Amino acid sequence: MRTSPIADRLAELPARVDGPKVVVGRADAPRTAQVLVDPKCGHCAQFEETGGEALLELAVDGRVKIEYGLASFLDQGGASGSVKAVNALRASAEAGKFAEYLAAVFASQPRGKYTDELLLKIADVVPGLRGEDFDAAVAGKRYGGWVAEAERGFEATGAQATPLVLVDGKPVGSRDGSMFDAAAFKEALKRVGIGAPA
């Protein structure tokens, strides 16, 4: 299993569940970015390794909080395991390890589908995540209702695809492809007031 290069910086990044979203970062952060992703989306994995890490670095620095909308639309009939992955991500939020686990899930995105066994194996790289409660939540699909709520929340945005980053309701970095280049995405974020010097 691969880990995110900034995984050690994510360890103390707070996360809380707010309705159908998981909010990462300090509550008093001056700006908010909405990130819409499906765990099995290949472009989402590419984004998380580039622009997503740039955004998380800014969250670690207290410059932005991130509202994650976790979609599972790619999991038609259980084909991709996105529903299982979103359930596991919700369980990681309960355990206080969401940002670390999210990075690990995308860094370890399989060619096939996510399985409970794989999601638990990925959790092994996140210190302190594995345990009786997390493992039971993954195996028992404890957060299935929330997974459906999160998908409805994604659909309510009107987004047609993932990944998508919205600031003040407007997409950032998707039209010019800058979201897939960490340095370029930081510049795009600065243009909408995120990460610029005070």
TORPA-4810 file (N, C-alpha, C, O; in nm, 3 decimals):
<nodes>
NODE_1_0.083_-0.119_0.000_0.000_0.000_0.000_0.088_0.125_0.000_0.181_0.137_0.079_M
NODE_2_0.056_0.218_-0.089_0.129_0.344_-0.091_0.063_0.442_0.006_-0.056_0.430_0.037_R
NODE_3_0.141_0.537_0.053_0.085_0.641_0.139_0.109_0.777_0.075_0.198_0.794_-0.009_T
NODE_4_0.030_0.872_0.115_0.045_1.008_0.065_0.174_1.069_0.118_0.209_1.047_0.234_S
NODE_5_0.246_1.147_0.032_0.368_1.212_0.079_0.346_1.308_0.195_0.439_1.336_0.271_P
NODE_6_0.224_1.360_0.211_0.198_1.452_0.322_0.119_1.384_0.433_0.061_1.452_0.519_I
NODE_7_0.116_1.251_0.433_0.035_1.177_0.532_0.068_1.217_0.674_-0.022_1.227_0.758_A
NODE_8_0.197_1.240_0.704_0.234_1.274_0.841_0.181_1.411_0.883_0.162_1.436_1.002_D
NODE_9_0.156_1.499_0.786_0.102_1.631_0.817_-0.050_1.628_0.837_-0.108_1.722_0.891_R
NODE_10_-0.113_1.520_0.791_-0.258_1.511_0.800_-0.306_1.457_0.933_-0.425_1.465_0.964_L
NODE_11_-0.215_1.402_1.012_-0.253_1.328_1.133_-0.338_1.409_1.230_-0.427_1.354_1.296_A
NODE_12_-0.313_1.539_1.240_-0.387_1.618_1.338_-0.490_1.711_1.272_-0.542_1.802_1.336_E
NODE_13_-0.518_1.687_1.144_-0.614_1.771_1.074_-0.755_1.730_1.117_-0.796_1.616_1.092_L
NODE_14_-0.830_1.820_1.179_-0.963_1.782_1.230_-1.062_1.757_1.117_-1.055_1.820_1.011_P
NODE_15_-1.155_1.666_1.142_-1.262_1.638_1.046_-1.390_1.611_1.124_-1.387_1.551_1.232_A
NODE_16_-1.501_1.657_1.070_-1.630_1.632_1.134_-1.734_1.607_1.026_-1.725_1.660_0.916_R
NODE_17_-1.832_1.526_1.061_-1.941_1.497_0.969_-2.047_1.606_0.986_-2.089_1.636_1.098_V
NODE_18_-2.088_1.664_0.875_-2.190_1.769_0.876_-2.294_1.732_0.771_-2.279_1.764_0.653_D
NODE_19_-2.400_1.666_0.815_-2.500_1.618_0.719_-2.437_1.520_0.621_-2.376_1.422_0.664_G
NODE_20_-2.451_1.545_0.490_-2.397_1.452_0.392_-2.250_1.477_0.357_-2.196_1.413_0.267_P
NODE_21_-2.186_1.570_0.428_-2.048_1.607_0.397_-1.955_1.571_0.512_-1.999_1.552_0.626_K
NODE_22_-1.825_1.562_0.480_-1.722_1.555_0.582_-1.639_1.682_0.568_-1.582_1.708_0.462_V
NODE_23_-1.632_1.759_0.675_-1.561_1.886_0.672_-1.424_1.869_0.737_-1.414_1.827_0.852_V
NODE_24_-1.320_1.903_0.661_-1.182_1.886_0.707_-1.117_2.022_0.723_-1.126_2.107_0.635_V
NODE_25_-1.052_2.043_0.837_-0.982_2.168_0.861_-1.038_2.242_0.980_-1.138_2.202_1.039_G
NODE_26_-0.972_2.350_1.014_-1.013_2.428_1.130_-1.144_2.501_1.104_-1.166_2.554_0.995_R
NODE_27_-1.229_2.503_1.204_-1.360_2.567_1.190_-1.347_2.716_1.160_-1.435_2.775_1.096_A
NODE_28_-1.236_2.778_1.207_-1.219_2.922_1.186_-1.140_2.956_1.060_-1.098_3.070_1.042_D
NODE_29_-1.119_2.857_0.973_-1.048_2.885_0.848_-1.125_2.992_0.769_-1.248_2.990_0.766_A
NODE_30_-1.052_3.086_0.706_-1.119_3.199_0.642_-1.198_3.165_0.516_-1.290_3.239_0.481_P
NODE_31_-1.166_3.056_0.448_-1.234_3.021_0.324_-1.276_2.875_0.326_-1.225_2.795_0.405_R
NODE_32_-1.369_2.841_0.238_-1.420_2.704_0.226_-1.413_2.659_0.082_-1.450_2.734_-0.009_T
NODE_33_-1.366_2.537_0.060_-1.368_2.476_-0.073_-1.450_2.348_-0.064_-1.439_2.273_0.033_A
NODE_34_-1.530_2.323_-0.164_-1.608_2.201_-0.172_-1.541_2.108_-0.272_-1.514_2.148_-0.385_Q
NODE_35_-1.514_1.984_-0.230_-1.448_1.886_-0.316_-1.542_1.768_-0.335_-1.584_1.704_-0.239_V
NODE_36_-1.574_1.739_-0.461_-1.663_1.628_-0.494_-1.582_1.518_-0.561_-1.519_1.540_-0.664_L
NODE_37_-1.582_1.399_-0.500_-1.503_1.287_-0.551_-1.579_1.156_-0.533_-1.662_1.142_-0.444_V
NODE_38_-1.548_1.059_-0.620_-1.593_0.921_-0.606_-1.466_0.839_-0.586_-1.373_0.851_-0.665_D
NODE_39_-1.459_0.754_-0.482_-1.335_0.681_-0.453_-1.282_0.598_-0.569_-1.162_0.573_-0.574_P
NODE_40_-1.368_0.556_-0.662_-1.322_0.471_-0.772_-1.291_0.549_-0.899_-1.253_0.491_-1.000_K
NODE_41_-1.309_0.681_-0.894_-1.282_0.767_-1.010_-1.131_0.783_-1.029_-1.062_0.834_-0.941_C
NODE_42_-1.081_0.740_-1.145_-0.938_0.751_-1.173_-0.888_0.893_-1.175_-0.779_0.922_-1.126_G
NODE_43_-0.967_0.983_-1.232_-0.928_1.125_-1.236_-0.926_1.183_-1.094_-0.847_1.272_-1.064_H
NODE_44_-1.014_1.132_-1.006_-1.015_1.178_-0.867_-0.884_1.137_-0.798_-0.827_1.215_-0.721_C
NODE_45_-0.837_1.016_-0.826_-0.710_0.971_-0.768_-0.596_1.060_-0.816_-0.506_1.095_-0.739_A
NODE_46_-0.600_1.095_-0.944_-0.498_1.184_-1.000_-0.505_1.321_-0.932_-0.402_1.379_-0.898_Q
NODE_47_-0.626_1.371_-0.912_-0.643_1.500_-0.845_-0.592_1.494_-0.702_-0.520_1.584_-0.659_F
NODE_48_-0.626_1.388_-0.629_-0.586_1.379_-0.488_-0.434_1.377_-0.473_-0.382_1.423_-0.371_E
NODE_49_-0.362_1.324_-0.572_-0.215_1.319_-0.565_-0.152_1.453_-0.601_-0.034_1.475_-0.573_E
NODE_50_-0.228_1.543_-0.661_-0.173_1.670_-0.710_-0.244_1.788_-0.644_-0.202_1.837_-0.539_T
NODE_51_-0.351_1.833_-0.707_-0.425_1.947_-0.653_-0.485_1.920_-0.517_-0.491_2.010_-0.433_G
NODE_52_-0.530_1.797_-0.494_-0.589_1.762_-0.364_-0.490_1.775_-0.250_-0.524_1.822_-0.142_G
NODE_53_-0.367_1.733_-0.275_-0.265_1.747_-0.171_-0.231_1.893_-0.147_-0.207_1.934_-0.034_E
NODE_54_-0.229_1.972_-0.255_-0.204_2.116_-0.240_-0.312_2.180_-0.153_-0.283_2.264_-0.068_A
NODE_55_-0.437_2.139_-0.176_-0.549_2.192_-0.098_-0.540_2.148_0.047_-0.565_2.227_0.138_L
NODE_56_-0.504_2.021_0.070_-0.490_1.972_0.208_-0.377_2.042_0.282_-0.388_2.068_0.402_L
NODE_57_-0.268_2.073_0.211_-0.159_2.149_0.275_-0.209_2.283_0.324_-0.173_2.327_0.433_E
NODE_58_-0.293_2.349_0.244_-0.349_2.477_0.285_-0.444_2.459_0.404_-0.453_2.547_0.490_L
NODE_59_-0.514_2.346_0.409_-0.600_2.318_0.524_-0.518_2.296_0.650_-0.555_2.343_0.758_A
NODE_60_-0.407_2.225_0.636_-0.318_2.203_0.750_-0.268_2.338_0.804_-0.253_2.355_0.925_V
NODE_61_-0.243_2.432_0.713_-0.195_2.565_0.753_-0.307_2.656_0.802_-0.282_2.771_0.838_D
NODE_62_-0.431_2.607_0.803_-0.543_2.686_0.853_-0.598_2.788_0.757_-0.673_2.877_0.797_G
NODE_63_-0.562_2.778_0.628_-0.605_2.877_0.530_-0.739_2.845_0.465_-0.803_2.933_0.407_R
NODE_64_-0.782_2.718_0.476_-0.906_2.677_0.412_-0.963_2.556_0.485_-0.887_2.475_0.540_V
NODE_65_-1.093_2.543_0.486_-1.154_2.416_0.527_-1.218_2.355_0.404_-1.264_2.425_0.315_K
NODE_66_-1.219_2.223_0.402_-1.264_2.151_0.283_-1.389_2.071_0.317_-1.391_1.993_0.412_I
NODE_67_-1.493_2.091_0.239_-1.616_2.012_0.253_-1.613_1.902_0.147_-1.631_1.929_0.028_E
NODE_68_-1.592_1.778_0.192_-1.588_1.667_0.098_-1.728_1.612_0.075_-1.799_1.576_0.169_Y
NODE_69_-1.766_1.605_-0.053_-1.888_1.537_-0.093_-1.846_1.404_-0.154_-1.785_1.402_-0.261_G
NODE_70_-1.877_1.295_-0.088_-1.831_1.163_-0.130_-1.939_1.093_-0.213_-2.040_1.047_-0.160_L
NODE_71_-1.915_1.088_-0.342_-2.010_1.025_-0.434_-1.981_0.876_-0.447_-1.871_0.830_-0.418_A
NODE_72_-2.082_0.803_-0.491_-2.063_0.659_-0.517_-2.140_0.618_-0.643_-2.183_0.503_-0.655_S
NODE_73_-2.155_0.712_-0.736_-2.234_0.686_-0.856_-2.168_0.585_-0.950_-2.235_0.527_-1.036_F
NODE_74_-2.037_0.564_-0.936_-1.968_0.467_-1.021_-1.996_0.323_-0.979_-1.957_0.229_-1.048_L
NODE_75_-2.063_0.306_-0.866_-2.084_0.173_-0.810_-2.218_0.112_-0.852_-2.292_0.059_-0.769_D
NODE_76_-2.250_0.119_-0.979_-2.374_0.061_-1.026_-2.374_-0.090_-1.004_-2.293_-0.162_-1.062_Q
NODE_77_-2.463_-0.138_-0.920_-2.471_-0.281_-0.894_-2.352_-0.339_-0.820_-2.329_-0.459_-0.824_G
NODE_78_-2.278_-0.254_-0.751_-2.162_-0.301_-0.674_-2.038_-0.325_-0.759_-1.944_-0.391_-0.714_G
NODE_79_-2.036_-0.273_-0.881_-1.927_-0.301_-0.975_-1.793_-0.243_-0.933_-1.688_-0.299_-0.965_A
NODE_80_-1.793_-0.131_-0.862_-1.666_-0.065_-0.831_-1.629_-0.069_-0.683_-1.513_-0.049_-0.648_S
NODE_81_-1.726_-0.094_-0.598_-1.698_-0.091_-0.455_-1.694_0.048_-0.396_-1.651_0.066_-0.282_G
NODE_82_-1.738_0.150_-0.473_-1.739_0.287_-0.419_-1.823_0.298_-0.293_-1.786_0.368_-0.199_S
NODE_83_-1.937_0.228_-0.290_-2.024_0.233_-0.173_-1.949_0.181_-0.051_-1.956_0.240_0.057_V
NODE_84_-1.878_0.070_-0.066_-1.798_0.015_0.045_-1.691_0.116_0.088_-1.668_0.136_0.208_K
NODE_85_-1.626_0.180_-0.010_-1.519_0.274_0.022_-1.573_0.397_0.096_-1.511_0.443_0.191_A
NODE_86_-1.689_0.450_0.052_-1.746_0.567_0.119_-1.790_0.529_0.261_-1.774_0.609_0.353_V
NODE_87_-1.844_0.410_0.279_-1.879_0.362_0.413_-1.755_0.359_0.502_-1.759_0.404_0.617_N
NODE_88_-1.645_0.306_0.449_-1.520_0.299_0.527_-1.466_0.439_0.557_-1.414_0.463_0.665_A
NODE_89_-1.478_0.531_0.460_-1.433_0.668_0.483_-1.516_0.734_0.593_-1.462_0.808_0.676_L
NODE_90_-1.646_0.707_0.594_-1.731_0.761_0.701_-1.687_0.704_0.836_-1.686_0.776_0.936_R
NODE_91_-1.652_0.576_0.839_-1.605_0.515_0.963_-1.473_0.577_1.007_-1.448_0.592_1.127_A
NODE_92_-1.388_0.613_0.913_-1.260_0.676_0.948_-1.281_0.815_1.006_-1.204_0.859_1.091_S
NODE_93_-1.386_0.884_0.961_-1.419_1.015_1.019_-1.459_0.998_1.165_-1.421_1.079_1.250_A
NODE_94_-1.535_0.894_1.194_-1.577_0.865_1.331_-1.457_0.838_1.419_-1.457_0.870_1.538_E
NODE_95_-1.353_0.778_1.359_-1.232_0.743_1.433_-1.130_0.858_1.439_-1.024_0.844_1.498_A
NODE_96_-1.163_0.972_1.376_-1.073_1.087_1.377_-0.955_1.073_1.284_-0.850_1.134_1.306_G
NODE_97_-0.971_0.992_1.176_-0.859_0.965_1.086_-0.896_0.989_0.940_-0.834_0.931_0.851_K
NODE_98_-0.996_1.073_0.915_-1.050_1.085_0.779_-0.947_1.132_0.677_-0.931_1.068_0.574_F
NODE_99_-0.878_1.242_0.703_-0.786_1.297_0.602_-0.676_1.198_0.567_-0.640_1.185_0.450_A
NODE_100_-0.624_1.130_0.668_-0.519_1.032_0.643_-0.572_0.914_0.562_-0.507_0.868_0.468_E
NODE_101_-0.690_0.867_0.597_-0.745_0.750_0.529_-0.788_0.785_0.387_-0.768_0.705_0.295_Y
NODE_102_-0.846_0.902_0.368_-0.885_0.946_0.234_-0.764_0.944_0.141_-0.771_0.893_0.029_L
NODE_103_-0.652_1.000_0.188_-0.530_1.001_0.106_-0.484_0.859_0.076_-0.444_0.829_-0.037_A
NODE_104_-0.491_0.771_0.175_-0.448_0.633_0.156_-0.539_0.558_0.060_-0.491_0.479_-0.021_A
NODE_105_-0.670_0.581_0.069_-0.766_0.514_-0.020_-0.738_0.551_-0.165_-0.735_0.464_-0.252_V
NODE_106_-0.719_0.679_-0.191_-0.692_0.720_-0.330_-0.553_0.676_-0.376_-0.536_0.641_-0.492_F
NODE_107_-0.455_0.678_-0.287_-0.320_0.636_-0.325_-0.315_0.486_-0.355_-0.225_0.440_-0.424_A
NODE_108_-0.413_0.412_-0.303_-0.416_0.266_-0.321_-0.534_0.221_-0.407_-0.577_0.106_-0.399_S
NODE_109_-0.585_0.311_-0.489_-0.702_0.278_-0.571_-0.675_0.154_-0.656_-0.577_0.150_-0.730_Q
NODE_110_-0.760_0.052_-0.646_-0.735_-0.073_-0.718_-0.779_-0.068_-0.864_-0.862_0.016_-0.902_P
NODE_111_-0.724_-0.156_-0.946_-0.773_-0.170_-1.083_-0.912_-0.233_-1.082_-0.998_-0.198_-1.163_R
NODE_112_-0.933_-0.325_-0.990_-1.064_-0.387_-0.974_-1.148_-0.304_-0.879_-1.139_-0.181_-0.879_G
NODE_113_-1.229_-0.371_-0.798_-1.317_-0.296_-0.709_-1.266_-0.297_-0.565_-1.187_-0.383_-0.526_K
NODE_114_-1.313_-0.201_-0.489_-1.283_-0.198_-0.346_-1.361_-0.311_-0.279_-1.479_-0.332_-0.304_Y
NODE_115_-1.291_-0.384_-0.193_-1.352_-0.489_-0.112_-1.328_-0.455_0.034_-1.242_-0.372_0.066_T
NODE_116_-1.404_-0.518_0.122_-1.381_-0.495_0.265_-1.237_-0.529_0.302_-1.172_-0.455_0.376_D
NODE_117_-1.188_-0.640_0.250_-1.051_-0.683_0.280_-0.949_-0.579_0.238_-0.857_-0.548_0.314_E
NODE_118_-0.965_-0.524_0.118_-0.873_-0.422_0.070_-0.883_-0.295_0.154_-0.780_-0.237_0.189_L
NODE_119_-1.003_-0.252_0.187_-1.021_-0.130_0.265_-0.960_-0.143_0.403_-0.908_-0.045_0.457_L
NODE_120_-0.967_-0.262_0.462_-0.902_-0.285_0.592_-0.750_-0.288_0.577_-0.678_-0.239_0.664_L
NODE_121_-0.703_-0.344_0.467_-0.558_-0.347_0.442_-0.504_-0.206_0.424_-0.397_-0.172_0.474_K
NODE_122_-0.579_-0.123_0.352_-0.540_0.018_0.334_-0.535_0.087_0.470_-0.447_0.169_0.495_I
NODE_123_-0.631_0.055_0.556_-0.637_0.118_0.689_-0.515_0.086_0.774_-0.482_0.159_0.867_A
NODE_124_-0.448_-0.024_0.742_-0.328_-0.061_0.817_-0.218_0.045_0.810_-0.135_0.054_0.900_D
NODE_125_-0.218_0.127_0.702_-0.112_0.228_0.688_-0.143_0.355_0.765_-0.059_0.445_0.774_V
NODE_126_-0.264_0.363_0.822_-0.303_0.482_0.900_-0.290_0.447_1.049_-0.371_0.370_1.101_V
NODE_127_-0.190_0.500_1.116_-0.169_0.466_1.257_-0.293_0.489_1.342_-0.352_0.597_1.339_P
NODE_128_-0.332_0.388_1.417_-0.442_0.401_1.511_-0.581_0.385_1.454_-0.679_0.399_1.527_G
NODE_129_-0.593_0.356_1.324_-0.727_0.345_1.266_-0.789_0.207_1.286_-0.905_0.196_1.324_L
NODE_130_-0.711_0.103_1.260_-0.767_-0.031_1.274_-0.803_-0.061_1.419_-0.731_-0.022_1.511_R
NODE_131_-0.913_-0.128_1.437_-0.960_-0.165_1.569_-1.096_-0.230_1.555_-1.153_-0.233_1.446_G
NODE_132_-1.147_-0.281_1.664_-1.272_-0.355_1.659_-1.387_-0.272_1.602_-1.466_-0.322_1.521_E
NODE_133_-1.397_-0.146_1.644_-1.510_-0.064_1.600_-1.500_-0.030_1.451_-1.598_-0.045_1.378_D
NODE_134_-1.383_0.014_1.406_-1.366_0.047_1.264_-1.387_-0.076_1.178_-1.459_-0.071_1.078_F
NODE_135_-1.325_-0.186_1.215_-1.337_-0.308_1.136_-1.482_-0.354_1.126_-1.526_-0.397_1.020_D
NODE_136_-1.555_-0.344_1.237_-1.696_-0.385_1.236_-1.780_-0.292_1.149_-1.872_-0.336_1.081_A
NODE_137_-1.747_-0.162_1.151_-1.821_-0.065_1.069_-1.801_-0.093_0.920_-1.893_-0.079_0.840_A
NODE_138_-1.678_-0.132_0.885_-1.649_-0.164_0.745_-1.721_-0.293_0.704_-1.791_-0.296_0.603_V
NODE_139_-1.703_-0.397_0.782_-1.761_-0.528_0.747_-1.914_-0.527_0.752_-1.979_-0.596_0.674_A
NODE_140_-1.971_-0.449_0.843_-2.116_-0.447_0.861_-2.188_-0.338_0.785_-2.309_-0.322_0.799_G
NODE_141_-2.114_-0.261_0.703_-2.174_-0.150_0.626_-2.256_-0.059_0.718_-2.368_-0.019_0.685_K
NODE_142_-2.197_-0.026_0.832_-2.269_0.050_0.934_-2.326_0.182_0.883_-2.434_0.224_0.927_R
NODE_143_-2.256_0.246_0.792_-2.298_0.379_0.748_-2.364_0.379_0.611_-2.356_0.477_0.537_Y
NODE_144_-2.429_0.268_0.576_-2.496_0.258_0.447_-2.597_0.368_0.422_-2.607_0.420_0.311_G
NODE_145_-2.673_0.404_0.525_-2.771_0.512_0.511_-2.703_0.645_0.481_-2.751_0.723_0.400_G
NODE_146_-2.590_0.670_0.548_-2.517_0.794_0.526_-2.455_0.796_0.387_-2.451_0.901_0.322_W
NODE_147_-2.408_0.681_0.340_-2.351_0.673_0.204_-2.456_0.717_0.102_-2.425_0.792_0.009_V
NODE_148_-2.580_0.671_0.119_-2.688_0.710_0.028_-2.717_0.859_0.041_-2.741_0.927_-0.059_A
NODE_149_-2.713_0.911_0.163_-2.734_1.055_0.185_-2.624_1.136_0.118_-2.651_1.241_0.058_E
NODE_150_-2.500_1.089_0.127_-2.387_1.158_0.064_-2.402_1.160_-0.088_-2.371_1.260_-0.153_A
NODE_151_-2.448_1.050_-0.145_-2.470_1.045_-0.290_-2.580_1.142_-0.330_-2.568_1.211_-0.432_E
NODE_152_-2.687_1.149_-0.251_-2.794_1.247_-0.281_-2.741_1.389_-0.269_-2.779_1.476_-0.348_R
NODE_153_-2.653_1.414_-0.172_-2.592_1.546_-0.158_-2.509_1.582_-0.278_-2.511_1.696_-0.325_G
NODE_154_-2.434_1.483_-0.330_-2.356_1.505_-0.451_-2.448_1.539_-0.568_-2.424_1.635_-0.641_F
NODE_155_-2.553_1.460_-0.585_-2.645_1.482_-0.696_-2.712_1.619_-0.686_-2.741_1.681_-0.788_E
NODE_156_-2.737_1.665_-0.564_-2.803_1.794_-0.544_-2.717_1.912_-0.591_-2.770_2.020_-0.617_A
NODE_157_-2.586_1.891_-0.602_-2.498_1.999_-0.649_-2.515_2.023_-0.798_-2.478_2.128_-0.850_T
NODE_158_-2.572_1.925_-0.868_-2.585_1.937_-1.012_-2.461_1.897_-1.088_-2.457_1.906_-1.211_G
NODE_159_-2.357_1.852_-1.017_-2.233_1.810_-1.083_-2.259_1.691_-1.173_-2.336_1.601_-1.138_A
NODE_160_-2.194_1.691_-1.288_-2.211_1.583_-1.385_-2.095_1.484_-1.383_-2.103_1.377_-1.444_Q
NODE_161_-1.989_1.518_-1.313_-1.871_1.432_-1.311_-1.784_1.468_-1.191_-1.805_1.571_-1.126_A
NODE_162_-1.689_1.383_-1.162_-1.590_1.408_-1.058_-1.451_1.393_-1.120_-1.436_1.323_-1.221_T
NODE_163_-1.348_1.456_-1.064_-1.352_1.542_-0.945_-1.399_1.682_-0.982_-1.391_1.725_-1.097_P
NODE_164_-1.448_1.751_-0.880_-1.490_1.889_-0.898_-1.460_1.964_-0.770_-1.491_1.918_-0.660_L
NODE_165_-1.397_2.081_-0.784_-1.370_2.168_-0.670_-1.450_2.296_-0.691_-1.439_2.362_-0.795_V
NODE_166_-1.529_2.331_-0.592_-1.612_2.451_-0.599_-1.573_2.548_-0.489_-1.557_2.508_-0.373_L
NODE_167_-1.557_2.673_-0.524_-1.534_2.780_-0.426_-1.638_2.887_-0.456_-1.646_2.938_-0.568_V
NODE_168_-1.718_2.920_-0.357_-1.830_3.013_-0.376_-1.921_2.964_-0.488_-1.976_3.044_-0.564_D
NODE_169_-1.937_2.832_-0.497_-2.028_2.774_-0.596_-1.974_2.766_-0.738_-2.044_2.720_-0.828_G
NODE_170_-1.851_2.812_-0.759_-1.793_2.813_-0.894_-1.676_2.715_-0.903_-1.596_2.706_-0.810_K
NODE_171_-1.665_2.641_-1.015_-1.556_2.545_-1.029_-1.419_2.612_-1.038_-1.405_2.719_-1.098_P
NODE_172_-1.320_2.547_-0.977_-1.184_2.597_-0.981_-1.094_2.487_-1.037_-1.093_2.374_-0.987_V
NODE_173_-1.019_2.520_-1.142_-0.917_2.429_-1.193_-0.963_2.321_-1.287_-0.879_2.247_-1.340_G
NODE_174_-1.094_2.307_-1.309_-1.140_2.198_-1.396_-1.136_2.235_-1.544_-1.108_2.151_-1.629_S
NODE_175_-1.163_2.360_-1.575_-1.168_2.400_-1.716_-1.030_2.403_-1.780_-1.015_2.370_-1.898_R
NODE_176_-0.929_2.444_-1.703_-0.794_2.454_-1.761_-0.704_2.337_-1.720_-0.587_2.332_-1.759_D
NODE_177_-0.758_2.243_-1.642_-0.680_2.125_-1.603_-0.580_2.151_-1.492_-0.502_2.062_-1.457_G
NODE_178_-0.581_2.272_-1.436_-0.480_2.304_-1.333_-0.498_2.223_-1.206_-0.405_2.212_-1.127_S
NODE_179_-0.618_2.165_-1.185_-0.640_2.087_-1.064_-0.554_1.961_-1.060_-0.542_1.897_-0.956_M
NODE_180_-0.494_1.924_-1.174_-0.410_1.806_-1.179_-0.261_1.840_-1.173_-0.176_1.755_-1.202_F
NODE_181_-0.230_1.963_-1.136_-0.092_2.008_-1.119_-0.088_2.090_-0.990_-0.150_2.195_-0.981_D
NODE_182_-0.014_2.040_-0.891_-0.017_2.102_-0.758_0.017_2.251_-0.762_-0.054_2.332_-0.703_A
NODE_183_0.126_2.288_-0.830_0.168_2.428_-0.833_0.065_2.514_-0.906_0.032_2.623_-0.859_A
NODE_184_0.016_2.465_-1.020_-0.083_2.542_-1.096_-0.213_2.556_-1.018_-0.279_2.660_-1.025_A
NODE_185_-0.250_2.452_-0.944_-0.375_2.459_-0.869_-0.362_2.556_-0.753_-0.457_2.627_-0.720_F
NODE_186_-0.244_2.561_-0.689_-0.223_2.660_-0.583_-0.242_2.801_-0.638_-0.300_2.886_-0.572_K
NODE_187_-0.194_2.825_-0.759_-0.212_2.956_-0.821_-0.360_2.983_-0.851_-0.409_3.094_-0.830_E
NODE_188_-0.431_2.880_-0.898_-0.573_2.895_-0.926_-0.650_2.926_-0.797_-0.743_3.007_-0.796_A
NODE_189_-0.610_2.861_-0.688_-0.674_2.887_-0.558_-0.645_3.029_-0.511_-0.732_3.095_-0.454_L
NODE_190_-0.522_3.076_-0.534_-0.488_3.213_-0.493_-0.578_3.313_-0.565_-0.616_3.415_-0.508_K
NODE_191_-0.611_3.283_-0.690_-0.693_3.377_-0.767_-0.834_3.387_-0.712_-0.904_3.485_-0.740_R
NODE_192_-0.877_3.287_-0.634_-1.008_3.296_-0.571_-0.995_3.320_-0.419_-1.089_3.298_-0.342_V
NODE_193_-0.876_3.367_-0.380_-0.858_3.412_-0.242_-0.820_3.305_-0.141_-0.835_3.326_-0.021_G
NODE_194_-0.773_3.191_-0.187_-0.734_3.084_-0.094_-0.583_3.064_-0.101_-0.527_3.033_-0.206_I
NODE_195_-0.518_3.084_0.013_-0.374_3.062_0.020_-0.289_3.182_-0.011_-0.167_3.176_0.001_G
NODE_196_-0.352_3.291_-0.050_-0.275_3.413_-0.077_-0.228_3.472_0.056_-0.296_3.460_0.157_A
NODE_197_-0.110_3.536_0.055_-0.061_3.599_0.179_-0.163_3.698_0.234_-0.232_3.767_0.158_P
NODE_198_-0.173_3.703_0.366_-0.271_3.793_0.429_-0.231_3.937_0.407_-0.300_4.028_0.453_A
</nodes>
